[in-house]
Amino acid sequence: MKAAPGDQLQVLDIQRMDFAVATLRNKLAALPEIAELISTTQRMAVVRDLAIAAETQISDIKRELLRSEADVDQVTTRLDRDERRLADGSTSAKELEKLQHEVQTLSARRSELEEVELEIMLRIDSIKDRLQELRAEEAVLVSSAEEIQDRKVTATQAIDLEIASLIEERKEIAATVDGALLELYEKIRSNSGTGAAAMREGRCDGCHLAINSVEISRIKTLASDEVVRCEECRCILVRGAK
């Protein structure tokens, strides 16, 4: 196959642009902001789940507190009734002794229930404090996620502009290159990723392997418009590249 040396050099330029576009796309896919955003979003989900769990726990404990308050009220009601009976002096000595014993028992029971009630209230306060911490962390994470997203958008737009510029320049160059040569380049590149490479100091820049002396001697005898292929990676070997 033959192609003008200038066309061969342009195909090499196209290859450089294709490499540059591939590199930029890899950079786009590996933006640090992507990993940051994933990590922040995952933490947000965990914090929200913990907050929901804390709210549910508070709701459950509040029901427990209501039951405890009802128990205290019930004992207090009985205690008040017995204390009134003791105060009115209308009970017999035997009944008075019984009431005194019951009052002592009820007083002790009320103290126990009030301690339980206080413990429940302290548990609620503790979980509320934790919930407040989680809400504060969530607010920080939301703000951080927005800031990371802004950075990601900015970085993405900059890379997209570079890619678009390279693609446009590639189109302009490709329009001037011999069609058969460009078709060969595209076919090779689709198979191996590298369609053309410079030949420098007896090596192929595509596979970076040395070209044997016999092949180098043969290449030297070829006309400048002869399209040469690397024996190893089969890409188009472009001579005279700077």
Buried (B, 14 or more C-beta within 10 A) or exposed (E): EBBEBEBBBBBBBBBBBBEBBEEBEEEBEEBEBBEBBEEBBEBBEEBBEBBEBBBEBBEEBEEBBEEBBEBBEBBBEBBEBBBEBBEEEEBEEEEBEEBEEBBEBBBEBBEEBBEBBEEBBEBBEEBEEBBEBBBEBBEEBEEBBEEBBEBBEEBBEEBEEBBEEBEEBBEEBBEEBBEEBBEBBBEBBEEEEBBBBBBEEEBBBBBEEEBEEEBEEEBEEEEEBBBBBBEBBBBBBBBEBE
